[in-house]
Amino acid sequence: MEQKRFKDEHGYKYDFSAVIRRGEQVAVHCPRCQGQAFISKSKEDCYYVVRCFHCYYTYQQPESYTFYARGVCNHCERYFNIEIHDDRTITHKHTNINCPHCETRNQVPVHRVQSREWHTNVIQNGKDPIFQLQLYFLDYYRGKSVWALNRTHLNYLLSYISAELREKPTSGMMRTASHSIPKYIKDAKNRQAILKILQKLQHKQAAKGGPSQTITCNLG
């Protein structure tokens, strides 16, 4: 009987930021009704938003930015990079500021930089890194979390865990999508138990209007 094969995917495809960056949604529990809600990001307005299609709860959280005055002094010709805290100044393309080296007044561009605190991939305690909401596809195996960001990620995990032979991509970057899967989930001795948990998560009711796709895996 031919063994079930699985060919892995490149990179960090199922990290939180990668999923959001592709325009996909992360499934979480709605803080109001505990139904299935979704986190997404508006590319035009650069903010994260969580929406529930059960109770119509919506909450958005803007990204955080830091503003800097950067340039080379006209007098001493030394580079400087000064953080700006004046709310009136950050709305302008240029600002007048004293050189920190020689105190000469300079007009330099204002640069906006996204704060790194909003670019974490880390799921901790089964919660998303932006709103700290519990993931919708979350369960536990011997006290350790088993989770998926959305149904696409869940189906990937089911295919990966159920496969008897796992193949890496033939070319491209060395890291694969399975790199971030915890060892206890990959462990062959836990395979059947993890598959049962993933299949239970897969049968959780989808949100109103939300996608539902099922992969059947043989547990025998």
C-alpha positions in Angstrom: 0.0 0.0 0.0 1.4 3.4 -1.0 2.4 5.7 1.8 0.7 9.0 2.1 3.1 11.7 0.9 3.2 15.4 1.8 5.4 18.1 0.1 6.1 20.9 2.4 5.9 24.6 1.5 8.6 27.3 1.6 9.2 29.9 4.3 7.2 31.3 7.1 3.8 31.0 5.4 1.8 30.5 8.5 3.3 33.1 10.8 0.8 35.6 12.0 2.2 38.6 10.1 2.6 36.5 6.9 -1.0 35.4 7.0 -2.2 39.0 7.5 0.2 40.4 4.9 -1.3 38.0 2.2 -4.7 39.5 2.9 -6.0 36.5 4.8 -7.8 36.5 8.1 -6.9 35.1 11.5 -9.8 33.4 13.4 -10.3 34.4 17.0 -13.1 34.3 19.6 -15.2 37.4 19.6 -14.7 39.3 22.9 -18.4 40.1 23.0 -20.3 36.9 22.0 -17.4 34.4 22.0 -18.4 33.4 18.4 -15.9 33.3 15.6 -14.4 36.6 14.7 -11.7 37.6 12.3 -8.6 39.8 12.4 -7.5 41.4 9.2 -5.6 44.5 8.1 -6.6 47.4 5.9 -3.7 48.1 3.5 -5.1 51.6 2.7 -5.4 52.8 6.3 -2.7 50.6 7.9 -4.6 49.4 10.9 -5.6 46.1 12.3 -9.3 45.3 12.8 -11.3 42.5 14.4 -14.8 41.8 13.1 -17.5 39.4 14.3 -20.2 38.4 11.8 -22.4 37.0 14.6 -22.9 40.1 16.8 -21.3 42.6 14.4 -18.7 43.6 17.0 -15.9 45.7 15.3 -12.8 47.1 16.8 -9.8 48.6 15.1 -6.4 49.4 16.5 -4.1 51.8 14.6 -0.5 50.8 14.1 2.1 52.7 16.1 4.6 55.0 14.4 7.7 56.8 15.6 8.8 60.0 13.8 12.4 61.2 13.2 14.1 64.3 11.8 17.0 63.0 9.7 19.7 64.8 7.8 23.2 66.1 7.4 24.0 69.4 9.1 24.6 72.3 6.7 27.4 73.6 9.0 29.3 70.7 10.5 28.3 68.2 7.8 27.5 65.5 10.4 24.6 63.1 10.2 21.8 63.2 12.9 18.7 61.3 13.5 16.4 62.9 16.2 13.1 61.4 17.4 10.2 63.9 17.2 7.6 64.1 19.9 5.7 67.3 18.8 2.3 66.2 17.3 2.2 69.4 15.2 5.6 68.7 13.6 4.9 65.0 12.6 2.2 66.1 10.2 4.7 68.0 8.1 7.1 66.7 5.4 9.9 68.8 6.7 10.9 70.4 10.0 13.4 72.9 11.3 15.6 71.5 14.0 18.9 72.2 15.7 21.9 70.0 14.9 22.7 68.0 18.1 26.4 68.4 17.3 26.8 72.1 16.7 23.3 73.6 17.4 23.0 74.9 13.8 19.4 75.3 12.7 18.6 72.9 9.7 15.5 72.1 7.7 15.3 68.3 7.2 12.7 65.7 6.1 10.4 64.0 8.7 10.5 60.2 8.5 7.8 57.9 9.7 8.9 54.5 11.0 6.5 51.7 12.1 7.1 50.7 15.7 8.4 47.1 15.8 6.0 46.1 18.6 3.3 45.7 16.0 5.3 43.2 13.9 5.5 40.2 16.1 4.6 36.7 14.9 4.4 35.2 18.4 1.3 33.5 19.5 1.5 33.3 23.3 -1.0 31.4 25.5 -3.2 30.8 22.5 -3.8 34.5 21.9 -3.1 36.7 18.9 -0.3 39.3 19.3 -2.4 42.4 18.5 -5.7 42.2 20.4 -4.8 39.4 22.8 -7.9 37.5 21.8 -8.0 33.7 22.1 -7.6 31.9 18.8 -10.7 30.2 17.5 -8.9 27.0 16.5 -7.3 26.2 19.8 -7.2 23.0 22.0 -4.6 21.3 24.3 -2.7 18.1 24.3 -1.3 17.2 27.8 -1.4 20.9 28.8 0.3 22.1 25.6 -1.5 24.2 23.1 -2.5 23.0 19.6 -3.7 25.8 17.4 -4.2 27.1 13.9 -4.6 30.7 12.7 -7.4 29.9 10.2 -8.9 27.0 8.3 -6.2 27.1 5.7 -3.5 26.7 8.4 -5.6 24.0 10.0 -5.8 22.0 6.8 -2.1 22.4 6.3 -1.4 21.0 9.8 -3.8 18.1 9.1 -2.1 17.2 5.8 1.4 17.5 7.4 0.7 15.4 10.5 -1.3 12.7 8.7 1.4 12.2 6.1 3.7 9.2 6.4 6.3 10.6 4.1 7.2 14.3 4.3 9.2 15.9 1.5 11.0 19.3 1.5 10.7 21.6 -1.5 13.4 20.9 -4.0 14.6 24.5 -4.3 14.4 27.9 -2.6 15.0 28.9 1.0 16.0 26.3 3.5 13.3 27.0 6.1 9.9 25.4 5.4 6.4 26.1 6.7 6.7 23.2 9.1 9.8 24.7 10.8 7.7 26.6 13.4 5.5 23.6 14.4 6.4 22.5 18.0 8.3 19.2 18.4 5.5 17.6 20.5 3.1 18.1 17.6 5.5 16.6 15.1 6.5 13.7 17.3 5.4 10.4 15.8 4.2 8.9 19.1 1.7 11.8 19.4 0.5 11.6 15.8 -2.9 10.0 16.4 -3.8 12.1 19.4 -2.8 15.3 17.6 -4.8 14.3 14.5 -7.9 13.8 16.6 -7.5 17.2 18.2 -7.1 18.9 14.8 -10.1 17.1 13.3 -12.2 18.2 16.3 -11.1 21.8 15.6 -11.9 21.4 12.0 -15.5 20.6 12.8 -16.1 23.7 14.9 -18.9 25.7 13.4 -17.8 28.4 10.9 -18.9 32.0 11.3 -21.9 33.3 9.5 -20.8 33.6 5.9 -17.3 32.2 6.7 -15.5 29.5 4.7 -15.7 25.9 5.8 -13.5 23.2 4.2 -12.9 19.7 5.5 -10.0 17.3 4.9 -10.6 13.7 5.9 -7.6 11.9 7.4 -7.4 8.2 8.1 -6.6 7.7 11.8 -6.4 3.9 11.5 
